[in-house]
């Protein structure tokens, strides 16, 4: 059956901006290409992000059309919404299946999208990658929006695609068809390289993330400082993006720990350079907190890390236990303490053969469990049964 598939409001100014959500949805689209007549990304009509051009932008990337709206001001939002409806109508196919893919949006927008879909004969499916009510330190108006969305969105969609087992359980009361879609990665993107560092002080552990996860970055610095106190020479490379104020706080903490010479901070790396950094790292860090938010989610970064063939260092939280085994295909801490993570770093530094084998096995697991092609086929079959 021919399929017209539209991602509506599921991306942030795609393809102008590089984000985990954009990367994930691009992989979903690539996986669906063999099963779809056409695929289109329609970004949010709000056009809020700074990367939004002054005028509307359209184009094609990897065989998928995209539409980016200018920043909406007052009545221009209505003009953008009219354009969304027009695009959905133009893309619709008469003989075949029309699918609208969404993620979390402001509830009024989400309801409008579902009304557009009903009027134009689209089946709808929603990706759920977070339980938004678990977010902390958010304004009251966002808390209200998150509550309304999390507890009602499922009544207005035909299918739900959660990222984790915990989210499957929380969404079961909607009694809608569900397909769990984990993190996805392109394992053809990178070829693992033989690990041959010149000296131990040229080796490094690497973390990539936003300064929005400030508490995690603080945790990594404290863990690494303990590792250094054990006499190890490997460095820590932090690839960070975020506010200047937060960056200054990170730099101050590194100074306070006395590890300024051992920590490398990089910002705004081109994607190719980021991948190169993964390939040459001794190990890749992605600590998970034992809180509700991390138990519900499944970081897209894990798929990227695994594609490099280097081992990941993480915690026994959420989806990790469903896929990974300690010392077999990942290094997994049972406790969220700097001491536990420092012990794992020492284990890796002291046994590179083990690190290499765990990295190889991690990539093999990723190819079997997180390859975008196999999940594209599953998602297409899921849509056919909506």
PEBEL-V564919 format. One line per field, one symbol per residue. ss: DSSP state (A for helix, B for strand, O for the rest). burial: + if it has 24 or more other C-alpha atoms within 12 Angstrom, else -. A space follows every 10 residues. Layout:
ss = ???
burial = ???
This chain:
ss = OOBBBBBBOO OOOOOOOOOA AAAAAAAAAA AAAAAOOBBB BBOOOOOOOO OOOOOOBBBB BOOBBBBBOO OOOOOAAAAA AAAAAAAAAA AOOOOOBBBB BBOOOOAAAA AAAAAAAAAA OOBBBBBBOO OAAAOOOOOA AAAAAAAAAA AAAAAAOOBB BBOOAAAAAA AAAAOOBBOO OOOOBOOOOO OOOOOOOOOA AAOBBBBBBB AAAAAAAAAA AAAAAAAAAO OOOOBBBBBB BOOAAAAAAA AAAAAAAOOA AABBBBOOOO AAAAAAAAAA OOBBBOOOOO OAAAAAOOOA AAAAAAAOOO OBBBBOOOOA AAAOOBOOOB BBBOOOOAAA AAAAAAAAAA OAAAAAAAAA AAAAAAAAAO BAAAAAAAAA AAAAOO
burial = --++++++++ ++++++---+ ++++++++++ ++++++++++ +++++++--- -+---+++-- ---+++++++ ++-------+ +-+++-++-- +++---++++ +++++++-++ ++++-++--+ ++++++++++ +++-+----- ----++-+++ --++++++++ ++++++++-+ +----+++++ +++++++--+ -+--+----- --++++++++ +-+--+++++ ++++++++-- -+++++++++ +-----+--+ +-++--+-+- -+++++---- ---+++++++ +++++++++- --++++++++ ++++++++++ ++++++++++ --++++++++ ++++-+++++ +++++++++- -+-+++++++ +++++++-++ ++++++-+++ -+++--
